[in-house]
Amino acid sequence: MNNKADDAKSMLIKMMRAYKTKTVRETGQKLVTMREEVKQALRTGKSLEGKVVTPSQTKELRKRLLHYREELERLKLYHKTYKEEKQNGK
């Protein structure tokens, strides 16, 4: 493997450890689930526990929504890079 593939693999492993998952696919599914929960809370104005979301919590939820979106994009990019570089390296 080359340097790009090694870097992408190490970033994928870091993400899997951060989200306590065993595969890249599982990590993506977990991120999508968390993002959908935040979207639902913003849409309904209530948290999953049924409590009303305050304006400060709404601001935090929007930040979290952006974070999850960026994490998903990074996951896709690293996975694509790893697969391409691994394929080219053979």
C-alpha positions as CSV (number, residue, x, y, z in Angstrom):
1,M,0.0,0.0,0.0
2,N,1.1,3.5,-0.5
3,N,1.1,6.6,1.8
4,K,-2.4,7.8,0.7
5,A,-4.0,4.4,1.4
6,D,-2.2,4.2,4.8
7,D,-3.5,7.7,5.8
8,A,-7.0,6.9,4.7
9,K,-7.0,3.6,6.5
10,S,-5.7,5.2,9.7
11,M,-8.4,7.9,9.5
12,L,-11.1,5.2,9.0
13,I,-9.9,3.3,12.0
14,K,-9.9,6.5,14.1
15,M,-13.5,7.2,13.1
16,M,-14.6,3.6,13.9
17,R,-12.9,3.8,17.3
18,A,-14.6,7.2,18.0
19,Y,-18.0,5.8,17.2
20,K,-17.3,2.4,18.7
21,T,-18.1,0.5,15.5
22,K,-16.4,-2.5,13.8
23,T,-16.9,-1.7,10.2
24,V,-17.0,1.4,7.9
25,R,-20.6,0.5,6.9
26,E,-21.7,0.3,10.6
27,T,-20.0,3.7,11.2
28,G,-21.9,5.3,8.3
29,Q,-25.2,3.8,9.5
30,K,-24.6,5.1,13.0
31,L,-23.8,8.6,11.7
32,V,-27.0,8.6,9.6
33,T,-29.1,7.4,12.6
34,M,-27.7,10.2,14.8
35,R,-28.2,12.8,12.1
36,E,-31.8,11.7,11.6
37,E,-32.4,11.9,15.4
38,V,-31.1,15.5,15.4
39,K,-33.3,16.4,12.4
40,Q,-36.3,15.0,14.1
41,A,-35.7,17.0,17.2
42,L,-35.3,20.2,15.2
43,R,-38.4,19.4,13.1
44,T,-40.7,18.6,16.1
45,G,-39.1,20.9,18.6
46,K,-38.9,18.1,21.2
47,S,-36.1,15.9,22.2
48,L,-36.3,12.1,22.0
49,E,-37.2,12.1,25.7
50,G,-40.2,14.3,24.9
51,K,-38.8,17.5,26.5
52,V,-39.2,20.8,24.7
53,V,-36.0,22.0,22.9
54,T,-34.9,25.5,24.0
55,P,-33.4,28.0,21.6
56,S,-29.9,27.4,22.9
57,Q,-30.4,23.7,22.4
58,T,-31.7,24.3,18.9
59,K,-28.4,26.2,18.1
60,E,-26.4,23.2,19.5
61,L,-28.5,20.8,17.5
62,R,-27.8,22.7,14.3
63,K,-24.1,22.6,15.0
64,R,-24.4,18.8,15.6
65,L,-26.3,18.4,12.4
66,L,-23.5,20.1,10.5
67,H,-20.9,18.0,12.3
68,Y,-22.6,14.7,11.4
69,R,-22.9,15.8,7.8
70,E,-19.2,16.6,7.6
71,E,-18.3,13.3,9.3
72,L,-20.3,11.4,6.7
73,E,-18.6,13.2,3.9
74,R,-15.2,12.5,5.4
75,L,-16.1,8.8,5.9
76,K,-17.1,8.5,2.2
77,L,-14.0,10.3,1.0
78,Y,-11.6,8.2,3.1
79,H,-13.3,5.0,2.2
80,K,-13.2,5.9,-1.5
81,T,-9.5,7.0,-1.3
82,Y,-8.6,3.8,0.5
83,K,-10.3,1.5,-2.0
84,E,-8.9,3.3,-5.0
85,E,-5.3,3.5,-3.7
86,K,-5.5,-0.2,-2.6
87,Q,-6.7,-1.2,-6.1
88,N,-4.0,0.9,-7.8
89,G,-1.3,-0.4,-5.5
90,K,-1.8,-4.1,-6.5
